Amino acid sequence: MSSIPEYNGTTDRADNGWATTGVHNLNIFYDTGNMAWITVSSALVLLMIPGVGFFYSGLARRKSALELLLLSMLSVGVVSFQWFFWGYSLTFSRTGNSFFGALDQFGLMKTMGQDVGGIPDILFALYQGMFASITPALAIGAVADRGRILPALVFIFIWTTVVYDPIAYWTWNANGWLYNLPSYDFAGGGPVHIASGTCALAYSLMLGQRTGYNKNHGLPYRPHNVTNVVLGTVFLWVGWFGFNGGSALGMNLQAIFACYITNLSAALGGLTWVLLDYRLEKKWSTIGFCSGAISGLVGITPAAGFVPAYGAVVIGIVSGICCNFATKLKFLIGVDDALDIFAVHGIGGMVGNILTGIFGASWIAGLSGVEREPIGWVDGNFIQLGYQIAGSLACFSWTFVLTCIILFLMNLVPGLSLRATPAEEEMGMDDCQLGEFAYDYVELTRHVADSASLADAAPVASSQTSTDRPKETV
């Protein structure tokens, strides 16, 4: 038998010391069903990212639709490299203090077969990398109609490093201060949703209001493609089964129950929002149902592995109500959050975090097979609500302050000005930033306009030519 390599991804507790006894096949330490489920869940979360793009694209104006789709995909590209480079190490390194991770696993060094919650750490890195990728994709919709792409890409890399990674470290790393408080967050109410929603609020503030924006009514346009909004909602709803169910890190009863109440909360959130809109307009709103479903999904995210089914019903309804009314906040504070990202993700994440402190039950958390301490009020743990609020406020404060600082400094760098010029805004981001369009209609109308301009100019040019021609002498 050949000797064991000095390092094959298994040293330093990677296989509980079995490498020294002649074990070559690392797969024997892991359940293939668990690994298959987390691999599929990673793919489901990846599918959510174009879902975000379609959702935002449909809500925006036609002339800026493609930019939002592109930015959602560019987020995957930028963060996938950042996660490999140092993001995973900064978030899940085994050393570090209560606030920041270390670079022990820089470039995914020593990341292959070590156990993380029952799966190998390379699979855990893949799964968590999808979470890191979708978070800035959720936030970057703030650039709608006025933000440039190059500074947005630079921002995604920096923001993931100094905002997302530390918050995820606090929340999910065993050394993190929120983890040890404890502030419970099953799948990302704080690191993903509060952070992305607050980032969108700060980005919108730093960009300024869109041209023609009215502080009482916003801009007078409707979402240009409701079909895209529905398509994006479907992608997100399906992907959320991997987002929440996969956070159990195994194919067990906790994962199955998390999937069930995820769907339940989304359904109640959608129904609640559409009924709230109906009371005003006496119309059944497709946009309203889709927005409500997303708010229900956001609200259940931190709670999915902790609350019973009746808790999911309450979370879905309360998330739908709070997020619906929160869409009016932008008018009160004068921030042009064009796609209501803070209202849905920021407020929805806070609602879910807080209600986890009320409805969190140890017997639900114990479905993973690990006995848990009392979690929320239903277990008689009344102090937990304070911990959940503290976690939410910490995520909001860190994100808002750091995002504003990053954007302020970037805007001082030549070539990284955040906002397009007024002429470019009027032209549309798709035309000035991409030179491509989501629809042939946009390019067709431009060609028709150009042709009309040429046709109008032709008689003038002909007249000038005949007038300016020198007379022939007899």
LINGI-V112668 format. One record per backbone hydrogen bond with DSSP energy under -1.0 kcal/mol. CO is the residue of the C=O (numbers start at 1). NH is the residue of the N-H. If there is no record, write none. Layout:
# LINGI-V112668
CO	NH
CO	NH
This chain:
# LINGI-V112668
9	113
15	18
17	20
18	21
18	23
19	22
25	28
26	29
27	30
31	35
32	36
33	37
34	38
35	39
36	40
37	41
38	42
39	43
40	44
41	45
42	46
43	47
46	49
47	51
48	52
49	53
50	54
51	55
52	56
53	57
54	58
55	59
56	60
58	225
60	224
61	64
62	65
63	430
64	68
65	69
66	70
67	71
68	72
69	73
70	74
71	75
73	77
74	78
75	79
76	80
77	81
78	82
79	83
80	84
81	85
82	86
82	87
83	88
85	107
86	90
87	91
88	92
89	93
98	177
100	97
103	106
105	108
106	109
108	111
112	122
114	121
116	119
119	116
120	124
121	125
122	126
123	127
124	128
125	129
126	130
127	131
128	132
129	133
130	134
131	135
134	138
135	139
136	140
139	142
140	143
141	144
143	146
143	147
146	420
149	153
150	154
151	155
152	156
153	157
154	158
155	159
156	160
157	161
158	162
159	163
159	164
160	165
163	167
164	168
165	169
166	170
167	171
168	172
169	173
170	179
173	176
176	180
178	183
188	192
188	193
189	194
190	195
192	196
193	197
194	198
195	199
196	200
197	201
198	202
199	203
200	204
201	205
202	206
203	207
204	208
210	213
214	218
218	214
219	221
225	229
226	230
227	231
228	232
229	233
230	234
231	235
232	236
233	237
234	238
235	239
236	240
238	241
239	242
239	243
240	244
241	245
242	246
245	248
246	249
250	252
252	256
253	257
254	258
255	259
256	260
257	261
258	262
259	263
260	264
261	265
262	266
263	267
264	268
265	269
266	270
267	271
268	272
269	273
270	274
271	275
272	276
273	277
274	278
275	279
277	280
277	281
278	282
285	289
286	290
287	291
288	292
289	293
290	294
291	295
292	296
293	297
294	298
295	299
296	300
300	304
302	186
303	306
303	307
306	361
308	312
309	313
310	314
311	315
312	316
313	317
314	318
315	319
316	320
317	321
318	322
319	323
320	324
321	325
322	326
325	328
326	329
328	332
329	333
330	335
335	337
336	338
337	340
340	344
341	345
342	347
345	349
346	350
347	351
348	352
349	353
350	354
351	355
352	356
355	359
356	360
357	377
358	378
360	376
361	365
362	366
364	367
365	368
366	369
376	379
376	381
377	380
380	382
383	387
384	388
385	389
386	390
387	391
388	392
389	393
390	394
391	395
392	396
393	397
394	398
395	399
396	400
397	401
398	402
399	403
400	404
401	405
402	406
403	407
404	408
405	409
406	410
407	411
409	412
410	413
413	416
418	148
421	425
422	426
423	427
424	428
428	432
429	433
430	434
430	435
430	436
440	444
441	445
442	446
443	447
444	448
445	449
446	450
447	451
448	452
449	453
450	454
451	455
452	456
453	457
454	458
457	461
458	462
459	463
460	464
461	465
462	466
463	467
464	468
465	469
